[in-house]
Amino acid sequence: VFGPDGSPTPVVAVGSHDTASAVVAVPTEAPDFAYISCGTWSLVGLELDEPVLTEASRQANFTNELGVDGTVRYLKNV
């Protein structure tokens, strides 16, 4: 992609949603962490390698959303 003057314009791919971008920006090196995201919605969740597909999870109103780099955001609206 080039700007009007012909110089290259950086293009950055971000998370599919503002929550995805917020979660990937959590300043941690720990593999296991929880997050709270407050914006239009208030969400609490985990970033996982695989979705949680249990009946108990569904009954508790948790959801799985695609994350960044193949992760899954396992979260609940609070």
N, C-alpha and C positions, 0 to 999 in steps of 0.2 A: 504494500500500500504506500502510495506516495502523496505528499502534501502538494498544495498549489504551486510551490516553488520547485517541485521535483525531488525534494529531499525525502528520504524514507521516514515513514510515520510508524512508531512502535504500535503493535497490536497486542493486546493482552487478553487472554481467555480467562474469564472469572467463573465462579460457581454459578450454577443454574438459577440461583435465587439468592437474595441478600442473606438469608440464614446460612446457606452453604458457604458463602464468602466469609461470613462472621466466624463460623466454626473453624474453617481452615486457618484463620488468622489468630486463633487462640494461642497466646504465647507460652507454649509448654513443649517440653521434649518428652514428657511422660507418655507412654503408650496408652494408658487408661486414665481418662479424665471425663468429667461431666461438665456440661455447659448450661448456662441460662442465657437466653437471647430475648431481650425485651425491645419491642418495636410496635408495629401494628398488632402483633400477637406476642404473647409471653410464652416461651417454649423452654422446656428443660429436656435434656437428652444426652446421648452418648454417641460417639463416632465409632462405628464397628466395621469389621471386615465382611460380615454376612448379615442379612436381615433376620429379625426375630419373627417367626411365623407361627407362634403358638396361639391357642385359643385364649389362654390367660392374658396374653398381651393384647389381643383384640378386645377382649372384654374390659380391659383397663384403659381402652382408648389410646393406646400407643400406635404410632405409625412408623413406617420405614420410608425414607426418601433417599434418592441417589445423592451421594456426596461427591467430593473432589477426589481424583485419583483412585477411583474404584471403591471408595468407602460407602458406607450406609449411615445416614443420620437416623438414629432410633430416638424418637422424640414424642413428647406429649404437650398439648396445649394446656397451660395452667391459667 
